[in-house]
Amino acid sequence: MEFMGLAGVAAISVICWLAGEAVKLSPLEDKWIPVICGAFGGLLGLLGMRVMPEFPAGDMMSAAAVGIVSGLAATGADQIGKQMKK
């Protein structure tokens, strides 16, 4: 069931992307979006390790790292979409 672990990582990316979109609607400057997505991803990674038995990390440090990278991937994916339009 390794697919479920990857689905959890993808879910973190999608949730962080939505958080980034919410920041765009807030009065915060856009420069904070990567920081917020990374931090939120780290928290979701820790939560995912506790809730999902198939999460691809066995310790808290790895789970936080997986979450941070997933959160930052959401920012990168958004930028790739914008740059392809130009």
Secondary structure per residue as TSV (DSSP state, phi and psi in degrees):
chain	resnum	aa	ss	phi	psi
A	1	M	-	360.0	37.8
A	2	E	H	-63.5	-25.4
A	3	F	H	-59.8	-35.3
A	4	M	H	-65.1	-35.4
A	5	G	H	-64.4	-42.7
A	6	L	H	-67.9	-34.5
A	7	A	H	-64.8	-35.1
A	8	G	H	-65.5	-39.8
A	9	V	H	-65.8	-42.7
A	10	A	H	-63.8	-38.0
A	11	A	H	-63.6	-39.7
A	12	I	H	-61.5	-42.1
A	13	S	H	-61.9	-43.5
A	14	V	H	-66.2	-43.1
A	15	I	H	-64.3	-40.5
A	16	C	H	-67.8	-36.6
A	17	W	H	-61.0	-43.3
A	18	L	H	-63.3	-37.8
A	19	A	H	-63.7	-39.5
A	20	G	H	-63.6	-39.2
A	21	E	H	-64.9	-36.8
A	22	A	H	-66.0	-37.1
A	23	V	H	-64.6	-36.2
A	24	K	H	-60.7	-32.0
A	25	L	H	-83.9	-12.0
A	26	S	S	-90.7	171.1
A	27	P	S	-73.9	-5.5
A	28	L	S	-65.6	150.7
A	29	E	-	-73.4	151.0
A	30	D	G	-64.7	-20.5
A	31	K	G	-63.7	-17.5
A	32	W	G	-87.5	-8.1
A	33	I	H	-59.9	-48.6
A	34	P	H	-61.3	-37.6
A	35	V	H	-65.4	-45.3
A	36	I	H	-65.7	-43.7
A	37	C	H	-64.0	-40.7
A	38	G	H	-65.2	-45.8
A	39	A	H	-66.2	-43.4
A	40	F	H	-64.9	-39.1
A	41	G	H	-62.3	-40.6
A	42	G	H	-60.9	-42.9
A	43	L	H	-65.0	-41.1
A	44	L	H	-67.5	-32.8
A	45	G	H	-63.2	-43.5
A	46	L	H	-64.2	-40.9
A	47	L	H	-65.3	-42.1
A	48	G	H	-61.5	-37.3
A	49	M	H	-62.7	-36.3
A	50	R	H	-77.6	-34.4
A	51	V	H	-94.3	-35.9
A	52	M	-	-104.6	117.9
A	53	P	T	-67.1	-22.7
A	54	E	T	-95.9	10.4
A	55	F	-	-62.0	137.9
A	56	P	S	-79.3	38.5
A	57	A	-	-148.3	140.4
A	58	G	S	-105.4	-13.7
A	59	D	S	-130.6	166.4
A	60	M	H	-65.7	-37.6
A	61	M	H	-65.5	-44.1
A	62	S	H	-66.9	-39.4
A	63	A	H	-64.3	-41.5
A	64	A	H	-64.7	-40.8
A	65	A	H	-64.9	-42.5
A	66	V	H	-60.9	-42.6
A	67	G	H	-66.2	-42.3
A	68	I	H	-63.4	-45.7
A	69	V	H	-63.4	-38.3
A	70	S	H	-65.7	-40.2
A	71	G	H	-65.5	-41.4
A	72	L	H	-71.3	-28.9
A	73	A	H	-64.3	-32.7
A	74	A	H	-63.0	-41.4
A	75	T	H	-64.9	-43.6
A	76	G	H	-63.8	-41.3
A	77	A	H	-63.7	-38.7
A	78	D	H	-63.6	-41.4
A	79	Q	H	-70.3	-35.8
A	80	I	H	-61.2	-43.9
A	81	G	H	-60.5	-41.6
A	82	K	H	-68.7	-40.5
A	83	Q	H	-71.3	-30.6
A	84	M	H	-69.2	-27.1
A	85	K	H	-72.5	-24.7
A	86	K	-	-76.4	360.0
